[in-house]
């Protein structure tokens, strides 16, 4: 049976490092933010932080707080028929509940944890969606208060610390994957 992992964590923690690593190992990667980008394209809207926020709010009004998981559920099921699948961008407790109801114990959460100041430094210099200090603090608070992002982070099956080297990061990720095989 193919494995299903959701990688969770705050912005700048290094979630995409894990999901990209698994994708290079042959896993299918499903990016939750991609559902938002697809909806923007359907409506011929430019991809901007403002439009992304607008679309997230719009689909959550329609589907509830689990909107992205609900929208992606058929894609996740189809992916799992073919190969191991990693989910990049699971945010809310409601999304987690939908996925656990569908996949039960098959779904494992890996939380990437990084010191706050390190995250803030990283997001200020990244190429894709950089944020200044004020913006990332505002985003952190919004994600915790409005998206219930803390629930999946606190409830994770495994924790992957990302304050050291990439070698340390990959070594721990491999340890987690090995534990999942047992």
PEZI-V819232 format. One record per pair of residues at least 24 apart in sequence whose C-alpha atoms are under 10 Angstrom apart, sorted by the first residue. I is the first residue (numbers start at 0). J is the second residue. If there is no record, write none. Layout:
BEGIN
I:J / I:J
END
This chain:
BEGIN
0:79 / 0:80 / 0:81 / 0:82 / 0:83 / 0:105 / 1:26 / 1:78 / 1:79 / 1:80 / 1:81 / 1:82 / 1:83 / 1:84 / 1:105 / 2:26 / 2:79 / 2:82 / 2:83 / 2:84 / 2:85 / 2:105 / 2:106 / 2:107 / 2:176 / 2:179 / 2:180 / 3:27 / 3:75 / 3:76 / 3:78 / 3:79 / 3:82 / 3:83 / 3:84 / 3:85 / 3:86 / 3:102 / 3:104 / 3:105 / 3:106 / 3:107 / 3:108 / 4:28 / 4:83 / 4:84 / 4:85 / 4:86 / 4:87 / 4:105 / 4:106 / 4:107 / 4:108 / 4:109 / 4:156 / 4:176 / 5:29 / 5:84 / 5:85 / 5:86 / 5:87 / 5:88 / 5:89 / 5:90 / 5:95 / 5:98 / 5:106 / 5:107 / 5:108 / 5:109 / 5:110 / 5:151 / 5:155 / 6:85 / 6:86 / 6:87 / 6:88 / 6:89 / 6:90 / 6:107 / 6:108 / 6:109 / 6:110 / 6:111 / 6:151 / 6:152 / 6:155 / 6:157 / 6:158 / 6:159 / 7:86 / 7:87 / 7:88 / 7:89 / 7:90 / 7:91 / 7:108 / 7:109 / 7:110 / 7:111 / 7:112 / 7:148 / 7:149 / 7:151 / 7:152 / 7:153 / 7:155 / 7:158 / 7:159 / 8:87 / 8:88 / 8:89 / 8:90 / 8:109 / 8:110 / 8:111 / 8:112 / 8:113 / 8:148 / 8:149 / 8:151 / 8:152 / 8:153 / 8:155 / 8:158 / 8:159 / 9:88 / 9:90 / 9:110 / 9:111 / 9:112 / 9:113 / 9:115 / 9:118 / 9:135 / 9:138 / 9:139 / 9:142 / 9:143 / 9:148 / 9:149 / 9:152 / 10:88 / 10:111 / 10:113 / 10:115 / 10:118 / 10:119 / 10:121 / 10:122 / 10:130 / 10:135 / 10:136 / 10:138 / 10:139 / 10:142 / 11:111 / 11:112 / 11:113 / 11:114 / 11:115 / 11:117 / 11:118 / 11:119 / 11:120 / 11:121 / 11:122 / 11:123 / 11:125 / 11:129 / 11:130 / 11:135 / 12:110 / 12:111 / 12:112 / 12:113 / 12:114 / 12:115 / 12:117 / 12:118 / 12:119 / 12:121 / 12:122 / 12:159 / 12:160 / 12:161 / 12:162 / 13:110 / 13:111 / 13:112 / 13:113 / 13:118 / 13:121 / 13:122 / 13:159 / 13:160 / 13:161 / 13:162 / 13:168 / 14:86 / 14:87 / 14:88 / 14:109 / 14:110 / 14:111 / 14:112 / 14:159 / 14:161 / 15:87 / 15:88 / 15:111 / 16:111 / 16:161 / 16:165 / 16:168 / 16:169 / 17:85 / 17:87 / 17:109 / 17:111 / 17:159 / 17:168 / 17:169 / 17:172 / 18:84 / 18:85 / 18:86 / 18:87 / 18:88 / 19:85 / 19:87 / 20:169 / 20:172 / 21:83 / 21:84 / 21:85 / 21:172 / 21:173 / 21:176 / 22:83 / 22:84 / 22:85 / 24:83 / 25:82 / 25:83 / 25:84 / 26:78 / 26:79 / 26:81 / 26:82 / 26:83 / 26:84 / 26:85 / 27:75 / 27:78 / 27:79 / 27:81 / 27:82 / 27:83 / 27:84 / 27:85 / 27:86 / 28:75 / 28:78 / 28:83 / 28:84 / 28:85 / 28:86 / 28:87 / 29:71 / 29:74 / 29:75 / 29:78 / 29:84 / 29:85 / 29:86 / 29:87 / 29:88 / 29:89 / 30:71 / 30:85 / 30:86 / 30:87 / 30:88 / 30:89 / 31:67 / 31:68 / 31:70 / 31:71 / 31:86 / 31:87 / 31:88 / 31:89 / 31:90 / 32:67 / 32:87 / 32:88 / 32:89 / 32:90 / 33:67 / 33:71 / 33:87 / 33:88 / 34:66 / 34:67 / 34:68 / 34:70 / 34:71 / 35:67 / 35:70 / 47:128 / 48:128 / 63:93 / 63:94 / 64:90 / 64:91 / 64:92 / 64:93 / 64:94 / 64:145 / 64:146 / 64:147 / 65:89 / 65:90 / 65:91 / 65:92 / 65:93 / 65:94 / 65:95 / 65:96 / 65:97 / 65:98 / 65:146 / 66:91 / 66:93 / 66:94 / 66:97 / 67:91 / 67:93 / 67:94 / 68:93 / 68:94 / 68:95 / 68:96 / 68:97 / 68:98 / 69:93 / 69:94 / 69:97 / 69:98 / 72:97 / 72:98 / 72:101 / 76:101 / 76:102 / 89:148 / 89:151 / 89:152 / 90:142 / 90:143 / 90:146 / 90:147 / 90:148 / 90:149 / 90:150 / 90:151 / 90:152 / 91:142 / 91:143 / 91:145 / 91:146 / 91:147 / 91:148 / 91:149 / 91:150 / 91:151 / 91:152 / 92:146 / 92:147 / 92:148 / 92:149 / 92:150 / 92:151 / 92:152 / 92:154 / 93:146 / 93:147 / 93:148 / 93:150 / 93:151 / 94:146 / 94:147 / 94:148 / 94:151 / 95:148 / 95:150 / 95:151 / 95:154 / 96:151 / 106:156 / 107:155 / 107:156 / 107:157 / 107:179 / 108:151 / 108:152 / 108:153 / 108:154 / 108:155 / 108:156 / 108:157 / 108:158 / 109:151 / 109:152 / 109:154 / 109:155 / 109:156 / 109:157 / 109:158 / 109:159 / 109:172 / 109:175 / 110:151 / 110:152 / 110:153 / 110:154 / 110:155 / 110:156 / 110:157 / 110:158 / 110:159 / 110:160 / 111:152 / 111:155 / 111:157 / 111:158 / 111:159 / 111:160 / 111:161 / 111:162 / 111:168 / 111:172 / 112:152 / 112:158 / 112:159 / 112:160 / 112:161 / 112:162 / 113:159 / 113:160 / 113:161 / 113:162 / 113:163 / 114:160 / 114:161 / 114:162 / 117:161 / 117:162 / 118:161 / 118:162
END
